[in-house]
Amino acid sequence: VPTMVGMIEMVDVFLYIVLMIVFIAAAAGIANTMLMSTFERKHEFGMLLSLGCGPGRLARMITVEAVILGLVGVLIGTVLGLGLLAVTSQTGMDYAALGGDQESYEASFQGLNLSSLVYPKLYVSDVIAGVVAVFLTSLVSVLWPIAKIVRMEPMEAMRL
């Protein structure tokens, strides 16, 4: 059904737009957390730099923190998603009930039957894509704090 294919392609485009907005928000959140962490530990970083620790080593430390922060978030989100999936995969999610109707329904469109009762499925590829996306988002969002650390002067950083 060409009309249905067009509708599905349009939904896919909107899904990518929403995903981009979510990843921009996630990158801003991680960057904000890491930037605040960098500013709060400015004296520590200055001390480490004055003791001979290189900026590259500090950059790796901040990068590892950002990646761990992102992966902990994706782990918590995956566990919550699996819990929701365990509940709804047996009973289904009734979109009619979410809209205020008392009963689920089926609609027909050019020979296709569409139900308001949906049984979600989880694919391993979706989980892997989420982990990879969060990992890359964490790496991109830590670039600004790393730029601040690399340009940091030890004596200026230790100054009160």
C-alpha positions as CSV (number, residue, x, y, z in Angstrom):
1,V,0.0,0.0,0.0
2,P,1.9,3.1,-1.2
3,T,0.1,5.5,1.1
4,M,1.0,3.5,4.1
5,V,4.6,3.2,3.0
6,G,4.7,7.0,2.7
7,M,3.2,7.4,6.2
8,I,5.7,5.1,7.7
9,E,8.6,6.9,6.0
10,M,7.3,10.2,7.3
11,V,7.1,8.8,10.8
12,D,10.7,7.5,10.5
13,V,11.9,11.1,9.6
14,F,10.1,12.5,12.6
15,L,11.6,9.8,14.7
16,Y,15.1,10.8,13.6
17,I,14.3,14.4,14.4
18,V,13.1,13.5,17.9
19,L,16.2,11.3,18.4
20,M,18.5,14.2,17.4
21,I,16.7,16.5,19.9
22,V,17.1,13.8,22.7
23,F,20.8,13.3,21.9
24,I,21.4,17.1,21.9
25,A,19.7,17.3,25.3
26,A,21.7,14.3,26.6
27,A,25.0,15.9,25.3
28,A,24.1,19.2,27.0
29,G,23.3,17.4,30.2
30,I,26.6,15.4,30.2
31,A,28.6,18.5,29.1
32,N,27.1,20.6,31.9
33,T,27.8,17.9,34.5
34,M,31.4,17.5,33.4
35,L,32.0,21.2,33.0
36,M,30.7,21.8,36.6
37,S,32.8,18.9,37.8
38,T,35.8,20.5,36.0
39,F,35.3,23.9,37.6
40,E,34.7,22.5,41.0
41,R,38.0,20.5,40.9
42,K,40.0,23.3,39.3
43,H,42.4,23.5,42.3
44,E,42.9,19.7,42.2
45,F,43.7,19.8,38.5
46,G,46.1,22.7,39.1
47,M,47.8,20.7,41.8
48,L,48.1,17.6,39.5
49,L,49.4,19.7,36.7
50,S,52.0,21.3,39.0
51,L,53.1,17.9,40.2
52,G,53.9,16.8,36.6
53,C,50.6,15.3,35.5
54,G,50.1,16.1,31.8
55,P,47.0,17.7,30.3
56,G,46.4,14.5,28.3
57,R,46.2,12.4,31.4
58,L,43.6,14.8,32.9
59,A,41.7,14.8,29.6
60,R,41.6,11.0,29.7
61,M,40.4,11.0,33.3
62,I,37.5,13.4,32.4
63,T,36.7,11.3,29.4
64,V,36.4,8.1,31.4
65,E,34.2,9.9,33.9
66,A,31.9,11.1,31.1
67,V,31.7,7.7,29.5
68,I,31.0,6.0,32.9
69,L,28.3,8.6,33.6
70,G,26.7,7.9,30.2
71,L,26.9,4.2,30.5
72,V,25.4,4.2,34.1
73,G,22.5,6.2,32.6
74,V,22.0,3.8,29.8
75,L,22.2,0.9,32.2
76,I,19.5,2.4,34.4
77,G,17.3,3.3,31.4
78,T,17.7,-0.2,29.9
79,V,16.7,-1.9,33.2
80,L,13.7,0.4,33.5
81,G,12.8,-0.3,29.9
82,L,13.1,-4.1,30.4
83,G,10.8,-3.8,33.5
84,L,8.2,-1.9,31.5
85,L,8.6,-4.4,28.6
86,A,8.1,-7.3,31.0
87,V,4.8,-5.9,32.1
88,T,3.5,-4.7,28.7
89,S,4.7,-7.6,26.5
90,Q,2.1,-9.9,28.1
91,T,-0.8,-7.6,28.6
92,G,-0.1,-5.2,25.7
93,M,-0.4,-1.4,25.7
94,D,-3.8,-0.1,24.8
95,Y,-3.5,3.2,23.1
96,A,-7.3,3.6,23.2
97,A,-7.2,3.6,27.0
98,L,-4.5,6.2,27.0
99,G,-6.8,8.4,24.8
100,G,-9.7,8.0,27.2
101,D,-11.7,5.2,25.5
102,Q,-12.9,2.3,27.5
103,E,-12.3,-0.4,24.9
104,S,-9.6,-1.2,22.4
105,Y,-10.5,-1.1,18.7
106,E,-9.2,-2.1,15.3
107,A,-9.2,0.2,12.4
108,S,-8.9,-0.7,8.7
109,F,-6.9,1.3,6.2
110,Q,-6.8,0.0,2.6
111,G,-6.8,-3.6,3.6
112,L,-4.6,-3.3,6.6
113,N,-6.0,-3.9,10.1
114,L,-4.5,-1.7,12.8
115,S,-5.2,-2.4,16.4
116,S,-5.0,0.0,19.3
117,L,-3.6,-2.8,21.4
118,V,0.2,-3.1,20.9
119,Y,2.5,-5.7,22.2
120,P,6.0,-4.3,22.3
121,K,9.2,-6.3,21.5
122,L,12.8,-5.6,22.3
123,Y,15.6,-6.4,19.9
124,V,19.2,-6.7,21.0
125,S,20.2,-4.4,18.2
126,D,18.1,-1.6,19.8
127,V,20.0,-2.0,23.1
128,I,23.3,-2.0,21.3
129,A,22.4,1.1,19.3
130,G,21.4,2.9,22.5
131,V,24.7,2.0,24.2
132,V,26.7,3.1,21.2
133,A,24.8,6.3,20.8
134,V,25.2,7.2,24.5
135,F,28.9,6.3,24.3
136,L,29.4,8.6,21.3
137,T,27.3,11.3,22.9
138,S,29.4,11.2,26.0
139,L,32.6,11.5,24.0
140,V,31.3,14.5,22.0
141,S,30.0,16.2,25.1
142,V,33.3,16.0,27.0
143,L,35.2,18.0,24.4
144,W,34.4,21.4,25.9
145,P,35.5,20.4,29.5
146,I,38.7,18.9,28.0
147,A,39.4,22.1,26.1
148,K,39.2,24.0,29.4
149,I,41.6,21.6,31.1
150,V,44.2,21.5,28.4
151,R,44.5,25.3,28.4
152,M,44.6,25.5,32.3
153,E,47.7,27.0,33.8
154,P,48.8,25.2,37.1
155,M,49.5,28.4,39.1
156,E,46.3,30.1,37.9
157,A,44.2,27.0,38.7
158,M,45.5,26.8,42.3
159,R,44.9,30.5,43.0
160,L,41.9,31.1,45.3
